[in-house]
Structures are given as C-alpha cells and as structure tokens.
C-alpha cells in the first residue's frame, strides 16, 4: 500500500481533491477524521509507548476521535481491533494499518490522506512513511477567505482566513521545495484543477505512479462520498462533481476593503504563487494595521461562529490529546 498526503489550507478544495482521487479505482480518499495531526503532535505526552498502559491510553483516545461521527468510513474499529493492528508502541504500523484497513474495505490498495497543517508534523510523516508522496494544492486566498467567512465552523472572517492562508503557504512552500527536489511532491492550483480536471488529474495520477482511470471524474457518484457530502454544509459540493466555475466569486461577494485587506496580508505569497492582485502595491500600502484590526474586530462581533455537532465533537476529541497532562512538566 502506498501512502499519499495532501498539503492544503482549509477552504481550499482539500475535500474536493481528496474525493476526486477517491474516484480512482485503486485510491482510497477517506473523508477526514483528523487522526494523524493531533496524534503526531502529542505523542510525547504519552511518554514511553512501549509501556502497555501508555499505549492503551493512546488507543482509547484514538478510538474516541475516530468514533465521534465527524465523517463516515466503511471500516469501524473498537479499541481491541485497534490493538490488533500493531505491536505495543509501534505507532507507524498503527497509523498505516488504520488507513490500510479502510482502503481494503473499499477494495483498494492505496490511500490519499487529507490532514490540516501537515507542516506541523511533517517530520513525523517523513520518519514513519519515507516512501510517501505529497500533493500541494493552493487556492486564491480571496476565494478561500470568502468560503471561510460563509461557513460558520471557522471563527472570524476574512482577516483570520487571510492570516491562516499566509501561514499555510509560507510553511508549505518551503516544505514543497525540498520535497519536490527529491521527486516527492506535485503542485497544483485549485483553479487549474477544476478548470481542466482531465489534464491535471492525469498528471497527478502519473506523478503518484499509478495507471490512469478514465472514470475518475465520476467520483461524486460514489455512495460513501454522497453520504459524507451530507454530513456538513461545507461538504455539500462534493455530491456535484467538478464545478468548473467555482472561482473568482470574491469579485461579487467581498467588499473593496475586504479584498484589499486580504491582498495586503497575502501580497508576497500571492505574487509568488501567480495570483494577481486587484489593487496596486501603492493602494495596498494605504491599508494600515489599524484598518486590518478594525475589520478583524468587526468580523468577530458580527459573524456568528456556530460549529455543527460533528465538528464540535471532533474538536473536543482532539483537545484530549493537547490537554494530556505530563507530571514532569
């Protein structure tokens, strides 16, 4: 089984590319349960994983995270089943086999994994899955920020979104550069992927070293994809297939100030990634930090943050990892 990972900001087509590749007859792109991120970043909190008590505690926490109903998989695990997937302390085998079992349940051999902020735990992936390949996808930050603003699972509005996009690109670009030098990473603009899905999907599949599949664009007809599309408002588009015109919506839906603030925050990353600013550098320099903070405060006051039950439970389950107490600290 091959492991493939996605590097992508939230609200940047990450679920779309995951389900698009899931349409391949030998790639499983499971709807995310956000397993690896909290586990990889907090393993040190469990101390010695060769200690069976510590290992069992980790398995219980992973089981809780996977069972909250955030997304639907074909395969379900209880704690005893997780325990059988790997020897005590073998986190690499545990993670690999969790995804292998889901791939097998879907009749496939390879898995494409979406996790947020991969750059935060990339060393863990490189050490444990040295053969893995990576797809780095980016989206116009103005459309990303619009999507962030419209979906209430994300706190704040365009200022928070733009700052997150900037941070994600700064970290992903440096990692992509090193991975690409070793033939382990492929870059794609979300806008290119939806405009010419045949071309870019073909290139991605070639990069991953797999045979082409002419039926991949029928990904949205998959029964499990349809079920997951109904889990969250933000996933609804997954049931519609490739939406070629899902870009440049910010032109009609964001205010002039919102666009200027996004371009001000993201200017250099946008320029590097080939996104053309609507406003000149001189116009953007007129936007002061006080203006940005004023808009940010207004957004937090006026945009209602309201996570769905699945998102709330997923966040609570992830917090268990981050709040794990260590006596020595």
N, C-alpha and C positions, 0 to 999 in steps of 0.2 A: 504494500500500500504506500502511495506517495502522499505526503502532506504538503498542501499549498496554503499560503496565508495571504490575507488582504491587508494592505496598509491604506487607510482611507479615513477622512473625517466623517463624523456623523452628519446626516442630512446631505450626503454627497453621492448618493447612489450605491451605497455599500450593500444594502439588501438586494437591490436590483442586480448587481453583477454576481452576487452570491447565488441568486436563484436562476439567473441566466446560465451560469456554468453548471448549476444543478440539472439543467436541461440536457446536458451531455450524457450519453448512455453509460459512461463509466466514471462520472464525477458526482460525488455526493456533496451538495452545498447545504448543510443543515441550517435551519433558522437558528440564529444565535441564542445561546443560553448564557453567554458571557462567563465561561468557565475558566479559561486559561488566565485572563488578566488578573482577577483577584487572587487566584491560587499562586501564580508565579511571583507576584509582587509581595506575597505574605508568607511564603514557605518558612522563612527564618523564624516566624513567630511560633511555629510548632516545634522548634528545636530539633532534636535528633529524630529523624523519621524512621530510623531503624528500631527505635523504641516502639513496640507494638501499640502501647497506649496512645502515643502521639499520632501514629499512623491511623489508628481507628478514629481518633478525633477529627483528623483531616477528612477521612472518608465520610463521616457523618455530615460535616459541613458542606462537602461537595454534593452529597446526595440532597441536602436541603436546597442548595442553589439550583440543582437540576430539576427539582420537583415542584417549583412554585407556580407553574403554569404560565410562564412568560412566553414560551413558544412550544410547538408540538414536534416531537420526534417520533419516528417509527419505533425506536427502541426505548424502553424504560428500564431503569435499574433500581434495585433496592440495595441497601448497604452491603449485604452478603454477596450480591452479584458484583458490586464494585471491588470488593475484597479479592474476588477470584481473578480479577483482570491483571493483577501484578503482585509480585512478592512484596513483602513489607519494606517500605522505604523506596521502592522503585517508581518514582514519580513520572519518569519518562514513559515507561511501559503503561502506567495507569492512564495517562492522557492519551497516548497513542491508541490504546485499545478501546477507550471510551468512544473515540471517533471511528475506529475500525468497525466496531460493532454496529454503529449507526449506518456506516457505509454498507456493510453486509446485509443489514435489514432492508436496505433499498436496492439490493442486488448489484452493488458497485464496489470498485476496488480502491478508488482514490477519493480524497476529501479536500474540499476548499473551505477554509475556516475564516469567518469574519469575527474579529475582536476589535474593540475600540482601543486607541492609543497603543498600538503594537510597539512603538518606540520605547515605551516604558518598561518593557520586559523582553526586548529583542535578544539580549544576551542569553536568557533562559531558552529561547527558541533555537538560537544558533548552537548552543551546547548540547541540547537534547535532541534536536532534529536537524543535524548538519546537512542533510540531503535536501531539505525543503526549498521550495522556490516561492517567490513573492510577487504579487501584483500590486503596484502602487497606482491608485486611481485618485484623481483630484477633480474638483468641480469649481466653477466660477463662484467665488465667495459671496457675490451679491445674490445669486440664486440660493446658495447654501444658507445664507443668513435669512432670506425670505422664508425658506422652508422651516428653519429653526423657529422663527417668530410665529409661524402659523400653527406649529404643533406644540401643545401646551405641556408636553413631557419635558421640555427644556426650559430652565429658568432664564428670565431676562429676555432680551430681544436681539436686535442686530449687532449691538455693541459686543455682547457676550459671544455671539456667534462668530463675529469677525476676529475677535481675540483668540477664540479656540481654533479657528481655521489657520490663522497665522502661526500659532504654536505648533499645530499639527504639521504644517508644511515645512517649517524650519527644521523640525526633528525628522520628518520622513525623508526630506530631500538629502540630508547628509547620510542617512542610512541607505537610501536608494542608491546613491552614488557609489558607495563601497560594495553593495550587493551586485549592482549592475556590472561592475568591473570584473566580477567573478562569474558572470553569466547566470546570476541567481535572481534577477529582478527585471520586471517589464513594467513600463509606464504607459498609462492611457488617460486621456481626458474623458470625463463622463460625457461631455457634449459630443465628442467624436464617436464614442461607443453607441450612443442612441441614434446618431445621425446615419451611421454606416455600420450597423451591428454585424453584418456578414463579414466585412473586411477585418474589423478589429477582433471579433470573436475568433475568427480563423487564425489571426496572428497570436492571440493568447493561447489557444489550444496547441498551436505549433510550438510556442515557447515552452509550454508545460510538457512537451514531448509525447503527446497523445494523438491518436488518429482523429481526423475530423468527423463530425457528426452533423449531417445536414438537417436534422430535426431539432437542433438545439434551441432555435427561436420559438419553439412551441413550449418552452419551459413553463409558461403560465397555465398550461392545461393540466399540469401535474396535480393530482388530488391533494397531496400534502401541502404544496405551495398555495393552493386555493384555501385550504383550511387556515394556514398561517396568515394569509392576507387579511383574513377577518379578525385576527387577534388584536390588532392595534390599528388605529386610524392612520398612522404613519406608514403602515404596510399595505394599505388598500390598493395602491397602484400595481402591486405585484401580480394581481389577478388579470391585468390588462395587456400583458405582453410589453413589447418595446414601444414606448411613447416618444416618437421622434421629435416632437416639438416641445418637449419638457425642458426648455431652456429660455434664457432671456426674459423670464417672467417678471424679473425685478423692474424692468423698464416701465411697466404699467402699475406695479403693486407696491413699490417703495417710493418714499418721498425723496426729494432732491437732497435734503440733509442726510437722510439715512444712507443713500448711495455714496455721498461724499465722505461720510464717516467710515464706511466700510473700505472705500478706496484709500482713505488716509491711513487706516490701520494696516491694510494689507498691500500697500503700494509696491514694495520691493519684491515681495513674493509673487504678486500678480504679474509684475513685469517679467520676472524670471521664468514663470510658467506660461507666458504667452497670452495672458489676459489683458486686454486693452482697457485702460481706464476711460470712463466717460468724461472726466474732468481733468484739466491740466494739472501739472505738479504745482504751479503757482496758485491755482484755485484751491487745491487741497491744503496748501500751506496756510491758507487763511483760516482753516478749521483749527481751533485751539484745543488743548487738552480739556479746558473748562467746558467747551462745547460738547465734547465727547462724553464727559462725566455727567453733564446736564441731561443729555439724551439717555444715558445709561440709567440714571436715577428715575427718569420718567417712565422708562420701559418696565423697570421693576415695580413701579407703582401701578401701572396701567395694564400690563399684560398679565393675565391670570395664569399662574402656574398650577396645573392640575394634572397630576400623573394618573394613569389608569391603574386599576387594581393589580394587573400583572406587572407593570413597571414598578409600582410601589413594593410589591413582594420581592421582586428581583433585587431592588436596591437594598432592602432590609437584609436579604440573604447575603449579599456581597459585603455589607457592613460587618458581618460576623467575622470575616477574615481580617479586616482592617482594625477591628476593635479587640482582637485576640490579645490577652494580657501576657506579658512576659515578666516573670519575677525579677530577673536580673536588670531590667530597665527601669 
